[in-house]
Amino acid sequence: MPEVAQNKCAHPNCTCPASAGEKYCSQACSDAAEGSGRNDRCACPHPQCASAMAA
């Protein structure tokens, strides 16, 4: 049985997995990473995210 690859969110400081076919785990990470003035921390709503726990 093939292993299912789990994609990490493309935001550099987010540790959440992204859904299949998605680059980011949430719209918040997408906006933060692709917006002007890249944010160091992601703003995803996932409580298990290491970046959210460090906030």
PyMOL commands that place a pseudoatom at each C-alpha (Angstrom):
pseudoatom trace, name=CA, resn=MET, resi=1, chain=A, elem=C, hetatm=0, pos=[0.000, 0.000, 0.000]
pseudoatom trace, name=CA, resn=PRO, resi=2, chain=A, elem=C, hetatm=0, pos=[1.543, 3.377, -0.969]
pseudoatom trace, name=CA, resn=GLU, resi=3, chain=A, elem=C, hetatm=0, pos=[2.281, 5.856, 1.755]
pseudoatom trace, name=CA, resn=VAL, resi=4, chain=A, elem=C, hetatm=0, pos=[0.244, 9.056, 1.723]
pseudoatom trace, name=CA, resn=ALA, resi=5, chain=A, elem=C, hetatm=0, pos=[2.550, 12.058, 1.708]
pseudoatom trace, name=CA, resn=GLN, resi=6, chain=A, elem=C, hetatm=0, pos=[1.548, 14.752, 4.132]
pseudoatom trace, name=CA, resn=ASN, resi=7, chain=A, elem=C, hetatm=0, pos=[2.298, 18.216, 2.839]
pseudoatom trace, name=CA, resn=LYS, resi=8, chain=A, elem=C, hetatm=0, pos=[3.472, 20.849, 5.296]
pseudoatom trace, name=CA, resn=CYS, resi=9, chain=A, elem=C, hetatm=0, pos=[1.936, 24.287, 5.002]
pseudoatom trace, name=CA, resn=ALA, resi=10, chain=A, elem=C, hetatm=0, pos=[4.103, 26.463, 2.728]
pseudoatom trace, name=CA, resn=HIS, resi=11, chain=A, elem=C, hetatm=0, pos=[4.253, 29.300, 5.272]
pseudoatom trace, name=CA, resn=PRO, resi=12, chain=A, elem=C, hetatm=0, pos=[7.836, 29.103, 6.580]
pseudoatom trace, name=CA, resn=ASN, resi=13, chain=A, elem=C, hetatm=0, pos=[6.873, 29.266, 10.265]
pseudoatom trace, name=CA, resn=CYS, resi=14, chain=A, elem=C, hetatm=0, pos=[3.749, 27.128, 10.224]
pseudoatom trace, name=CA, resn=THR, resi=15, chain=A, elem=C, hetatm=0, pos=[3.926, 23.482, 11.261]
pseudoatom trace, name=CA, resn=CYS, resi=16, chain=A, elem=C, hetatm=0, pos=[0.409, 22.471, 10.197]
pseudoatom trace, name=CA, resn=PRO, resi=17, chain=A, elem=C, hetatm=0, pos=[-0.279, 20.022, 7.382]
pseudoatom trace, name=CA, resn=ALA, resi=18, chain=A, elem=C, hetatm=0, pos=[-1.883, 21.371, 4.231]
pseudoatom trace, name=CA, resn=SER, resi=19, chain=A, elem=C, hetatm=0, pos=[-4.786, 19.543, 2.613]
pseudoatom trace, name=CA, resn=ALA, resi=20, chain=A, elem=C, hetatm=0, pos=[-4.102, 17.495, -0.495]
pseudoatom trace, name=CA, resn=GLY, resi=21, chain=A, elem=C, hetatm=0, pos=[-3.635, 19.801, -3.451]
pseudoatom trace, name=CA, resn=GLU, resi=22, chain=A, elem=C, hetatm=0, pos=[-3.338, 22.881, -1.251]
pseudoatom trace, name=CA, resn=LYS, resi=23, chain=A, elem=C, hetatm=0, pos=[-0.205, 24.932, -0.633]
pseudoatom trace, name=CA, resn=TYR, resi=24, chain=A, elem=C, hetatm=0, pos=[-1.268, 26.407, 2.718]
pseudoatom trace, name=CA, resn=CYS, resi=25, chain=A, elem=C, hetatm=0, pos=[-3.206, 25.027, 5.709]
pseudoatom trace, name=CA, resn=SER, resi=26, chain=A, elem=C, hetatm=0, pos=[-5.489, 28.059, 5.851]
pseudoatom trace, name=CA, resn=GLN, resi=27, chain=A, elem=C, hetatm=0, pos=[-6.345, 31.302, 4.122]
pseudoatom trace, name=CA, resn=ALA, resi=28, chain=A, elem=C, hetatm=0, pos=[-4.601, 33.156, 6.975]
pseudoatom trace, name=CA, resn=CYS, resi=29, chain=A, elem=C, hetatm=0, pos=[-1.265, 31.512, 6.152]
pseudoatom trace, name=CA, resn=SER, resi=30, chain=A, elem=C, hetatm=0, pos=[-1.778, 32.104, 2.451]
pseudoatom trace, name=CA, resn=ASP, resi=31, chain=A, elem=C, hetatm=0, pos=[-2.475, 35.789, 3.035]
pseudoatom trace, name=CA, resn=ALA, resi=32, chain=A, elem=C, hetatm=0, pos=[0.473, 36.179, 5.434]
pseudoatom trace, name=CA, resn=ALA, resi=33, chain=A, elem=C, hetatm=0, pos=[2.980, 34.417, 3.184]
pseudoatom trace, name=CA, resn=GLU, resi=34, chain=A, elem=C, hetatm=0, pos=[1.873, 35.902, -0.114]
pseudoatom trace, name=CA, resn=GLY, resi=35, chain=A, elem=C, hetatm=0, pos=[1.021, 39.403, 1.077]
pseudoatom trace, name=CA, resn=SER, resi=36, chain=A, elem=C, hetatm=0, pos=[3.340, 42.360, 1.126]
pseudoatom trace, name=CA, resn=GLY, resi=37, chain=A, elem=C, hetatm=0, pos=[5.719, 42.497, 4.063]
pseudoatom trace, name=CA, resn=ARG, resi=38, chain=A, elem=C, hetatm=0, pos=[5.878, 38.772, 4.847]
pseudoatom trace, name=CA, resn=ASN, resi=39, chain=A, elem=C, hetatm=0, pos=[4.984, 38.063, 8.461]
pseudoatom trace, name=CA, resn=ASP, resi=40, chain=A, elem=C, hetatm=0, pos=[7.359, 35.975, 10.564]
pseudoatom trace, name=CA, resn=ARG, resi=41, chain=A, elem=C, hetatm=0, pos=[4.491, 34.188, 12.330]
pseudoatom trace, name=CA, resn=CYS, resi=42, chain=A, elem=C, hetatm=0, pos=[1.587, 32.521, 10.692]
pseudoatom trace, name=CA, resn=ALA, resi=43, chain=A, elem=C, hetatm=0, pos=[-1.890, 33.453, 11.807]
pseudoatom trace, name=CA, resn=CYS, resi=44, chain=A, elem=C, hetatm=0, pos=[-3.597, 30.148, 11.198]
pseudoatom trace, name=CA, resn=PRO, resi=45, chain=A, elem=C, hetatm=0, pos=[-6.474, 29.205, 13.491]
pseudoatom trace, name=CA, resn=HIS, resi=46, chain=A, elem=C, hetatm=0, pos=[-5.082, 25.765, 14.372]
pseudoatom trace, name=CA, resn=PRO, resi=47, chain=A, elem=C, hetatm=0, pos=[-4.349, 25.443, 18.117]
pseudoatom trace, name=CA, resn=GLN, resi=48, chain=A, elem=C, hetatm=0, pos=[-1.803, 22.657, 17.533]
pseudoatom trace, name=CA, resn=CYS, resi=49, chain=A, elem=C, hetatm=0, pos=[0.415, 24.873, 15.342]
pseudoatom trace, name=CA, resn=ALA, resi=50, chain=A, elem=C, hetatm=0, pos=[3.802, 25.540, 16.937]
pseudoatom trace, name=CA, resn=SER, resi=51, chain=A, elem=C, hetatm=0, pos=[3.700, 29.125, 15.697]
pseudoatom trace, name=CA, resn=ALA, resi=52, chain=A, elem=C, hetatm=0, pos=[0.327, 29.702, 17.386]
pseudoatom trace, name=CA, resn=MET, resi=53, chain=A, elem=C, hetatm=0, pos=[1.608, 28.192, 20.632]
pseudoatom trace, name=CA, resn=ALA, resi=54, chain=A, elem=C, hetatm=0, pos=[4.623, 30.527, 20.583]
pseudoatom trace, name=CA, resn=ALA, resi=55, chain=A, elem=C, hetatm=0, pos=[2.448, 33.626, 20.201]
for i in range(1, 55): cmd.bond("trace and resi %d" % i, "trace and resi %d" % (i + 1))
show_as sticks, trace
zoom trace
